[in-house]
Amino acid sequence: VQFGLESLELGTSIASLEEAQPGDFVQFWRHSGSGHSAIFVNWVWRKDEIVGLTYWSTQSSTHGIGYHTERIGPDGVKRDEVYVGRANWPGPKKP
């Protein structure tokens, strides 16, 4: 998602996970070997640590389009394989 947005000059990579905003694109990989691309909604925090993410997409667990939350950790999403990209404003340049 980051490469596609940047290489086509449609957006930018978000280097720090903490800078992700609702509506950003997120792509992640799980320890199970599977992955997913979705629309980022928010992080799940425990104290000062990101322990999960909520996203909006289509998947079998929601029987179509819906929200889903997954844990980040050994039994879920690989923290170092979460990629966030932000699309540029699609219309005319903002004043």
C-alpha positions in Angstrom: 0.0 0.0 0.0 2.8 2.4 0.8 4.8 1.6 -2.3 1.7 1.9 -4.5 0.7 5.3 -3.1 4.2 6.7 -3.3 5.2 5.3 -6.7 2.1 6.6 -8.4 2.3 9.9 -6.5 -1.1 9.3 -4.9 0.0 9.5 -1.3 2.7 9.0 1.3 4.0 6.4 3.7 3.3 6.9 7.4 6.6 5.9 9.1 5.4 6.0 12.7 2.4 3.8 13.6 1.4 6.4 16.2 0.8 8.9 13.3 -1.8 6.8 11.6 -5.2 8.5 11.3 -8.7 7.1 10.7 -9.1 6.7 6.9 -5.5 5.8 6.2 -4.8 2.6 4.3 -3.3 -0.2 6.4 -1.7 -3.4 5.3 -0.5 -6.0 7.8 0.8 -9.5 8.1 0.0 -12.0 10.8 2.2 -14.6 12.5 0.0 -17.2 10.9 1.4 -16.1 7.5 -1.8 -14.5 6.3 -2.3 -10.7 5.7 -4.9 -8.2 5.0 -5.4 -4.7 3.5 -8.0 -2.4 5.0 -9.0 1.1 6.1 -7.4 2.1 9.5 -9.9 3.1 12.2 -7.8 3.3 15.4 -5.2 1.6 17.6 -6.1 -0.3 20.7 -3.9 0.9 23.6 -2.9 -0.7 26.9 -1.1 1.9 28.9 1.5 3.4 26.5 1.6 0.4 24.1 -0.3 -0.4 20.9 -1.7 -3.9 21.5 -4.2 -4.0 18.6 -5.8 -2.3 15.7 -9.4 -1.7 14.5 -10.0 -1.5 10.8 -12.9 -1.4 8.3 -13.0 -3.8 5.4 -14.7 -6.8 4.0 -13.9 -10.1 5.6 -15.7 -13.4 6.4 -15.8 -12.6 10.2 -18.2 -9.6 9.6 -20.1 -11.4 6.7 -19.2 -8.5 4.4 -18.2 -4.9 5.1 -17.7 -4.1 8.7 -15.3 -3.3 11.5 -12.9 -5.8 13.0 -10.3 -5.6 15.8 -7.1 -7.8 15.9 -4.4 -8.2 18.5 -0.8 -7.3 17.8 1.5 -9.9 19.2 2.7 -13.5 18.9 -0.9 -14.8 18.5 -1.9 -12.1 16.0 -0.5 -9.3 13.9 3.2 -8.8 13.5 3.9 -5.2 14.8 6.9 -4.8 12.5 4.8 -5.8 9.5 2.1 -3.1 9.7 2.3 -0.6 6.9 0.3 2.6 6.8 -0.2 4.9 3.8 -2.2 8.1 3.4 -3.8 9.1 0.1 -3.3 12.7 -1.1 -6.3 15.0 -1.5 -7.9 13.8 -4.7 -9.3 17.1 -5.9 -7.8 20.4 -6.9 -4.9 21.6 -4.8 -6.0 23.1 -1.5 -5.5 26.9 -1.3 
